[in-house]
Amino acid sequence: MENRIKEYREKYTLSQGKLAKLCNVSRQTINAIENNKYDPTLQLAFDLARNLGVTVDELFFREREDKE
């Protein structure tokens, strides 16, 4: 699953640490999610979206597979 966390986080000039604090997780967790090394729980996905002012659908998406 891909995400736009870094894009929205930078738009609002939030550091990984600040976003982590708002979501009650570690900065390393935010980093792992941004780098697609960890999929957040549903609750964390909602917390991230709420703190970034977007919907979960806007924040997370599946990479489109091109069919030939």
C-alpha positions as CSV (number, residue, x, y, z in Angstrom):
1,M,0.0,0.0,0.0
2,E,1.3,3.4,-1.0
3,N,0.8,6.6,1.0
4,R,1.1,10.4,0.7
5,I,2.0,11.0,4.4
6,K,5.3,12.8,3.6
7,E,3.6,15.0,1.0
8,Y,0.9,16.1,3.4
9,R,3.3,16.3,6.4
10,E,5.6,18.6,4.5
11,K,2.7,20.7,3.2
12,Y,1.8,21.6,6.8
13,T,5.5,21.8,7.8
14,L,5.2,19.0,10.3
15,S,8.3,17.0,11.3
16,Q,8.1,13.3,11.6
17,G,8.5,13.8,15.3
18,K,5.7,16.2,15.6
19,L,3.3,14.1,13.6
20,A,4.4,11.1,15.7
21,K,3.6,13.0,18.9
22,L,0.2,14.0,17.6
23,C,-0.6,10.3,16.8
24,N,1.0,8.9,20.0
25,V,3.6,6.8,18.1
26,S,7.3,7.0,17.7
27,R,9.1,9.0,14.9
28,Q,10.5,5.7,13.7
29,T,6.9,4.4,13.1
30,I,6.1,7.5,11.0
31,N,9.4,6.9,9.0
32,A,8.6,3.3,8.4
33,I,5.1,4.0,7.2
34,E,6.3,6.8,4.9
35,N,8.9,4.4,3.4
36,N,6.3,1.6,2.9
37,K,8.0,-0.7,5.4
38,Y,5.1,-0.8,7.8
39,D,1.3,-0.7,7.3
40,P,-0.4,1.2,10.1
41,T,-3.3,-0.2,12.1
42,L,-6.7,1.1,11.1
43,Q,-6.8,3.3,14.1
44,L,-3.4,4.8,13.3
45,A,-4.5,5.4,9.7
46,F,-7.5,7.4,10.9
47,D,-5.3,9.3,13.4
48,L,-2.8,10.2,10.6
49,A,-5.5,11.3,8.3
50,R,-7.2,13.4,11.0
51,N,-4.0,15.1,12.0
52,L,-3.1,15.8,8.4
53,G,-6.6,17.2,7.6
54,V,-7.4,14.6,4.9
55,T,-9.4,11.4,4.5
56,V,-7.9,8.0,4.8
57,D,-8.7,7.5,1.1
58,E,-6.6,10.6,0.2
59,L,-3.7,9.4,2.3
60,F,-3.5,5.7,1.4
61,F,-3.9,4.0,-2.0
62,R,-3.0,0.9,-3.8
63,E,-0.4,1.1,-6.5
64,R,-2.2,0.7,-9.8
65,E,-1.2,-2.4,-11.7
66,D,-1.2,-1.8,-15.5
67,K,-2.7,-4.7,-17.4
68,E,-1.4,-5.3,-20.9
